[in-house]
Amino acid sequence: MTRTTVTAIALAVFSTCIAAGAMAETPWQQNHPGRTEVNHRLANQNARIHQEVNKGELSLQQARVLHRDDRQIRTEERFMASQNGTHLTRQEWSTLNNQENAVSQQIGR
């Protein structure tokens, strides 16, 4: 083999490895869609609480209670995930979503 051929093969292998790594999902995305959704909803609810306080539609006391409820859900999510190899079961995911729904309904009443 010539030096050019070896260089071309090495470059092709290297390019393939880089492309495959860039296209692969992270372990979090691949293995934890429930956790991603739960935490995204919690962040969204946090922003909504702040908006409602700024508009004067929620008092600071009401916001504290809602933030406390969200923190409890996040703590529960972490505990559940720690019991199941860092992922949520369907039942746990459903339970957390129901809890988030209850908090969500209290925002912007």
C-alpha positions in Angstrom: 0.0 0.0 0.0 1.1 3.5 -0.7 1.4 6.2 1.8 -1.5 8.0 0.1 -3.8 5.0 0.4 -3.0 4.4 4.0 -3.7 8.1 4.7 -7.0 8.0 2.8 -8.1 4.9 4.8 -7.1 6.4 8.1 -8.9 9.6 7.2 -12.1 7.7 6.2 -12.1 5.7 9.4 -11.5 8.8 11.5 -14.3 10.7 9.7 -16.7 7.8 10.2 -15.9 7.7 14.0 -16.4 11.4 14.3 -19.7 11.4 12.4 -21.1 8.4 14.4 -20.2 10.1 17.7 -21.9 13.3 16.6 -25.1 11.5 15.6 -25.3 9.3 18.6 -27.7 10.4 21.3 -26.4 11.0 24.8 -27.1 8.4 27.4 -29.5 10.8 29.1 -31.6 11.3 25.9 -31.5 7.7 25.0 -32.4 6.2 28.3 -34.4 8.8 30.2 -37.2 10.4 28.2 -39.4 10.4 31.3 -36.9 12.3 33.4 -36.3 14.7 30.6 -40.0 15.4 30.3 -40.6 15.7 34.0 -37.7 18.1 34.5 -38.7 20.2 31.5 -42.2 20.6 32.8 -40.8 21.6 36.2 -38.7 24.3 34.6 -41.7 25.5 32.6 -43.8 25.7 35.7 -41.1 27.6 37.5 -41.1 30.2 34.7 -44.9 30.4 34.8 -45.0 31.0 38.5 -42.5 33.9 38.1 -44.7 35.4 35.3 -47.8 35.2 37.4 -46.1 36.9 40.3 -44.8 39.6 38.0 -48.3 40.2 36.6 -49.7 40.3 40.2 -51.9 37.3 39.7 -50.0 35.3 42.4 -48.9 36.5 45.7 -45.4 35.8 47.0 -46.9 33.4 49.5 -48.8 31.5 46.8 -45.6 31.3 44.7 -43.6 29.9 47.7 -46.1 27.2 48.1 -46.1 26.3 44.4 -42.2 26.3 44.3 -42.2 24.1 47.4 -44.5 21.7 45.6 -42.3 21.7 42.5 -39.2 21.0 44.7 -41.0 18.1 46.3 -41.8 16.7 42.8 -38.2 17.1 41.7 -36.9 15.4 44.9 -39.4 12.5 44.4 -38.2 12.2 40.7 -34.6 11.9 41.8 -35.4 9.4 44.5 -37.5 7.3 42.1 -34.8 7.3 39.5 -32.2 6.3 42.0 -34.2 3.2 42.8 -34.5 2.1 39.1 -31.0 2.4 37.7 -31.4 6.2 37.0 -34.7 5.9 35.0 -38.4 6.2 35.7 -40.9 3.4 35.3 -44.1 4.2 33.3 -46.0 4.2 36.6 -43.6 6.6 38.2 -43.6 8.9 35.2 -47.4 8.9 35.3 -47.5 9.7 39.0 -45.1 12.6 38.6 -47.0 14.0 35.6 -50.2 13.8 37.7 -48.5 15.7 40.5 -47.3 18.3 38.0 -50.8 18.6 36.5 -52.1 19.5 40.0 -49.5 22.2 40.5 -50.0 23.5 37.0 -53.7 24.0 37.6 -53.0 26.2 40.6 -50.8 28.5 38.5 -52.8 31.3 36.9 -56.1 30.6 38.6 
